Every structure is written in structure tokens, then in C-alpha cells.
Amino acid sequence: MLAIFARHGRLVLVLGLLAGVLLPTLATVMKPYLPHLVATTLFLAALRIGPREALGKLRDLRDIIGLIGIYQIVVPLIFILVLPLTGLSPMLVTAITLMAAAPSISGTPSLTLMMGYDPAPALRMLISGTAAVPATAFIVFLFVPAFGSAYDVAISAFRLLMLIAAATALAFALRIFIFREATRKFTNSVDGLSALAMAGIVIGLMTAIGPALQTDPMLVVYTLLIACTASFGLQIAAYFLLPKSQQGGTRVGHSIVSGCRNNALFITALPASVTDPLLLYIGCYQIPMYLTPLLLKWLYRHNDSQD
């Protein structure tokens, strides 16, 4: 059964999105379990990859530090300057800027794997980007005091980093002492569980969309278009701007990370007066992220033709 879920992982994500939109009661039920599902996704990604591949090389670390600086500092600062000139509402400007200041979502290694590429580069970006949030968010928040306290964001990021560290350490210990060889049956089982965990996460993050569809459906459509433009636009830009010399899995993983950000990280760190108006955008933003394996397949297939 898990092998079936692994084989149809993209469809599982689509069904999760539909359930989150069409079943708001289920979304409300799933929301309290989001931290557990995030931890499960991180654990499964690290278990699938293993410690050797996850650690990478020193050269990879240098590249990652540079990319994190661009993704989490340069891009949001550009948005702060440019987006107000586009006519977007202050709420959307705030939402997009916060998204750009956030690290990768926990599911980027699994999304990269669904595209058929090595998930290890995405996992390294996830861990490093989250660890850097206290510094990167502090810099961005200096330019937008309305965001609130960078200290609160640092605490929230530190908690997430501890969660990542615990889940990764447990997974690596299991790979070293128990699952030394990643057989096909083993990887299929882990991939199937990952697809289910990611579907659960997306259901829990869609609580604002169902009610909004009943009160103002056109606002939902508009917000969704903006969210798709932001997520897909960042991925496409990163893919064509990243060095072509990067290996296929690295280039694809780093591109997916650029447009799949954990903006939900700020919900618990910032004042409710800042985050409550953003919940609709955050819910809509889940849709392009989790549809990436389907809708951007054409882009990342382009990578195959170049390798």
C-alpha cells in the first residue's frame, strides 16, 4: 500500500489540497497536529537520504551559505523596495516579503524526490536556511519594523531548528544501526509515508480558504494567482539564474527551495495583528508549492535534456 502512495505521490498531494479546500472541518481538525506532521516529514526525509548524502561536501556548504544570503536577505529586501510600486495591497506586500524571508518548507526534499532528483541538496538547504533565520530575519525586519520583533522570530526559528535536529539525529541513527542498506522496499515505504504526511500538512494549513470561498470567492482566486506567481516565479528565476554547472539534483533542489518557503513559521512568532490578515495568502500559497511536481514538471525536465 505504501508503495502505491509513493508511486502516486503527486496525486496524493493534489487530494490533500482538495480535502483542505472542500473539507474545512477536516482542516480544522488537522491544524493542531501540524507540528507532529512537520516532524514526521523531516524525519522521513532524513531517513530516506541517510547521513552520508545529507552532509555533502565543504564546497556545497559554501554554495549554500551564498544562496541563503540571496534567498532570505537580498530577495525580500528587493521585494520591500519593488512591490509597493506594483499596486498590490499592503497585506499582499507584507505576505510576499515575509514568504521570501522564510526558510524552506520541510517538504522540499520530498518534492525534489517526486521530480526524480536527489533530495539531499534540498535537505541541506532546509537545515542551513532554518539555522540562519535568526540572523537573516533580523536584517530584513530592521527595514520593516511593522513586522514585529525579530527576537520572537529567532525564538520560533530556534524551536524549529531543534525539531529538525532531533528528527534528523533519530533518522540518521536508524540508518547507521538498523537500515544500513536502503532497499527498494524500504525507500518505497518511506516515500509513501512522506506523501501522506505532506498531504496532512497541507490540509491543516488550508483552514482559511474554505470560509473565504463562501464569503468572497473572487478574493480567493486573486490571492491564489498572486501566490502562484510568487512561488512559480521564484522557482523559474532561480532555475535559470543558478549556474548550469551544478549537478541536476542540486540545481533542481535549490530551485524548488527558492519558491517553497515556510511562511507559516512566522504565524507563531509575530503579533496576531500582523499574521491574521495573512492566513488566506498562506493557505493559497500551499497550492502552488504542493502542485510543483505537476505544474513545473516541464521546467525540471528541461534539466534532463541538459545533463
C-alpha positions in Angstrom: 0.0 0.0 0.0 2.8 2.4 0.9 4.5 1.7 -2.5 1.2 2.7 -4.2 1.2 6.0 -2.3 4.9 6.5 -3.2 4.2 5.8 -6.9 1.3 8.3 -7.0 2.8 10.9 -4.6 1.8 13.8 -6.8 -1.8 12.7 -6.8 -1.7 12.3 -3.0 -0.7 15.9 -2.7 -3.5 17.0 -5.0 -6.0 15.1 -3.0 -4.7 16.7 0.2 -5.1 20.2 -1.4 -8.7 19.3 -2.4 -9.5 18.0 1.0 -8.2 21.1 2.7 -10.4 23.3 0.5 -13.5 21.2 0.3 -13.5 19.9 3.9 -12.8 22.9 6.2 -13.9 20.9 9.3 -11.1 18.3 8.5 -8.7 21.1 8.0 -9.6 22.5 11.5 -9.1 19.0 13.0 -5.7 18.6 11.3 -4.3 22.0 12.3 -3.3 21.1 15.9 -1.2 18.2 14.5 0.9 20.3 12.1 4.0 20.3 14.4 3.8 16.5 14.6 3.4 16.1 10.8 6.2 18.5 10.2 8.5 16.5 12.5 7.4 13.3 10.7 8.2 14.8 7.3 11.6 15.9 8.4 12.3 12.5 10.0 11.3 10.6 6.8 13.3 12.9 4.6 16.5 12.3 6.6 15.7 8.6 6.9 15.4 8.3 3.1 18.6 10.3 2.4 20.9 9.0 5.1 23.8 10.8 6.8 26.5 10.5 4.2 24.5 12.0 1.4 22.9 14.7 3.6 26.2 16.1 4.9 27.6 16.7 1.4 31.0 18.4 0.8 32.6 21.6 2.0 32.2 23.2 -1.4 28.4 22.5 -1.1 28.3 24.4 2.2 30.0 27.5 0.7 27.4 27.5 -2.1 24.5 27.0 0.4 25.6 30.0 2.5 25.7 32.2 -0.5 22.3 31.1 -1.7 20.7 31.6 1.7 22.0 35.1 1.8 20.4 35.7 -1.6 17.1 33.9 -0.9 16.5 35.1 2.6 18.0 38.6 2.7 18.5 40.0 -0.8 15.2 38.8 -2.4 13.0 40.1 0.5 14.8 43.4 0.6 14.2 43.8 -3.2 10.5 42.9 -2.6 10.3 45.6 0.1 11.5 48.2 -2.4 9.7 47.0 -5.6 6.4 45.5 -4.5 4.8 48.7 -3.2 5.3 50.2 -6.7 3.2 47.4 -8.3 -0.2 48.4 -6.9 -0.5 45.3 -4.7 -2.3 45.8 -1.3 -0.2 46.3 1.8 -1.4 42.9 3.0 0.0 41.1 -0.1 3.2 43.1 0.0 3.7 42.1 3.6 2.8 38.4 2.9 5.1 38.1 -0.1 8.0 39.8 1.7 7.6 37.5 4.8 7.4 34.5 2.5 10.7 35.5 0.9 12.4 36.0 4.3 11.4 32.4 5.4 13.5 29.2 5.0 12.4 26.2 3.0 9.4 24.1 4.0 10.1 20.7 5.5 8.7 19.0 2.4 11.2 20.3 -0.2 13.3 17.1 -0.1 10.2 15.1 -0.8 9.1 17.4 -3.6 12.5 17.2 -5.2 12.4 13.4 -4.9 9.0 13.4 -6.6 10.6 15.1 -9.5 13.1 12.3 -9.8 16.1 14.1 -8.4 18.5 13.7 -5.4 16.7 15.2 -2.3 19.9 15.7 -0.3 20.7 19.3 -1.6 17.2 20.4 -0.6 17.6 18.9 2.8 20.9 20.7 3.3 19.3 24.0 2.3 16.4 23.3 4.7 18.6 22.8 7.7 21.0 25.6 6.9 18.3 28.1 6.0 16.4 27.4 9.2 19.5 27.8 11.2 20.2 31.1 9.6 16.7 32.6 10.2 17.7 34.4 13.4 20.3 36.4 11.5 18.6 36.8 8.2 15.2 37.7 9.6 16.8 40.2 11.9 18.3 42.0 9.0 15.1 42.1 7.0 13.0 43.1 10.0 15.2 46.1 10.5 13.8 47.6 7.3 10.2 46.7 8.2 9.6 47.5 11.9 5.9 46.7 11.4 6.7 43.0 11.2 7.3 43.0 14.9 10.2 41.7 17.0 13.0 39.8 15.2 13.7 38.3 18.6 10.4 36.4 18.6 11.1 35.1 15.1 14.6 34.0 16.3 13.0 32.0 19.1 10.5 30.4 16.8 13.2 29.5 14.3 15.3 28.1 17.1 12.4 25.8 18.1 12.1 24.6 14.5 15.8 24.1 14.3 15.7 21.9 17.4 12.9 19.9 15.9 14.9 19.4 12.7 18.0 18.4 14.7 16.0 15.8 16.8 14.2 14.3 13.8 17.4 14.2 11.7 19.5 12.7 14.5 17.0 9.9 15.1 16.7 9.2 11.4 20.5 9.1 10.9 20.9 6.8 14.0 18.3 4.4 12.5 20.2 4.4 9.1 23.5 3.8 10.8 22.5 1.0 13.2 19.4 -0.6 11.6 18.6 0.4 8.0 22.1 0.3 6.7 21.0 -0.6 3.2 18.2 1.4 1.6 16.4 -1.4 -0.3 13.8 -0.6 -2.9 11.1 -1.8 -0.4 12.5 0.5 2.2 12.6 3.6 0.0 9.1 2.9 -1.3 7.7 2.7 2.2 9.4 5.9 3.3 8.3 7.7 0.2 4.7 6.6 0.7 4.7 7.8 4.3 6.2 11.1 3.2 3.5 11.7 0.7 0.8 11.0 3.3 2.5 13.3 5.9 2.8 16.1 3.4 -0.9 15.7 2.4 -1.8 16.0 6.1 0.3 19.2 6.5 -1.3 20.9 3.5 -4.8 20.0 4.8 -4.0 21.7 8.2 -2.7 24.8 6.5 -5.8 25.4 4.4 -8.2 26.4 7.2 -8.7 30.0 5.9 -9.6 29.1 2.3 -12.9 27.2 2.8 -14.6 30.0 4.7 -13.2 32.6 2.3 -14.6 30.8 -0.7 -18.1 31.2 0.8 -17.8 34.9 1.6 -15.5 36.3 -1.1 -14.5 33.7 -3.8 -13.0 36.3 -6.1 -10.6 37.4 -3.4 -9.5 33.8 -3.1 -8.9 33.5 -6.8 -7.0 36.8 -6.9 -4.9 35.8 -3.9 -4.2 32.4 -5.4 -3.0 34.0 -8.7 -0.6 36.2 -6.7 0.6 33.2 -4.7 1.2 31.1 -7.8 3.1 34.0 -9.4 5.3 34.3 -6.4 6.1 30.6 -5.9 6.5 29.6 -9.5 8.2 32.9 -10.5 10.9 32.4 -7.8 11.5 28.8 -8.9 11.7 29.6 -12.6 14.0 32.6 -11.9 16.3 30.5 -9.6 16.5 27.7 -12.1 17.7 29.9 -15.0 20.0 32.0 -12.8 21.7 29.2 -10.9 24.9 28.0 -12.5 24.4 25.4 -15.2 27.5 23.6 -13.9 25.5 22.5 -10.9 24.6 18.8 -10.9 21.0 18.1 -11.9 19.7 17.2 -8.4 21.4 20.3 -6.8 20.1 22.7 -9.4 16.6 21.4 -9.2 16.6 21.1 -5.4 17.9 24.7 -4.9 15.3 25.9 -7.4 12.4 24.3 -5.6 13.6 25.7 -2.3 13.6 29.2 -3.7 9.8 29.1 -4.2 8.7 26.8 -1.4 9.1 28.7 1.8 7.9 28.1 5.3 6.0 31.4 5.8 3.8 29.6 8.4 6.9 29.9 10.6 6.0 33.5 11.3 2.5 32.7 12.5 3.6 31.8 16.0 6.4 34.4 16.1 4.7 37.6 15.0 1.7 39.5 16.5 -1.7 38.3 15.5 -2.4 41.8 14.2 0.3 41.1 11.6 -0.4 37.5 10.8 -4.2 37.2 10.9 -4.7 39.1 7.6 -2.0 36.8 6.0 -3.7 33.5 6.7 -5.6 33.5 3.4 -2.4 34.1 1.4 -0.6 31.5 3.4 -3.3 29.0 2.7 -3.3 29.8 -1.1 0.5 29.6 -1.1 0.3 26.0 -0.2 -1.4 25.2 -3.6 1.5 26.2 -5.9 4.1 24.6 -3.6 2.4 21.2 -3.4 1.5 21.3 -7.1 5.1 22.0 -8.1 5.7 18.3 -9.1 2.8 18.5 -11.5 2.9 22.1 -12.8 6.6 22.6 -13.1 7.4 19.2 -14.5 8.1 20.9 -17.8 10.8 23.1 -16.3 12.7 20.4 -14.4 12.5 18.0 -17.4 14.5 20.7 -19.2 17.2 19.9 -16.8 17.3 16.3 -18.0 17.9 17.5 -21.6 20.9 19.5 -20.4 22.6 16.8 -18.3 
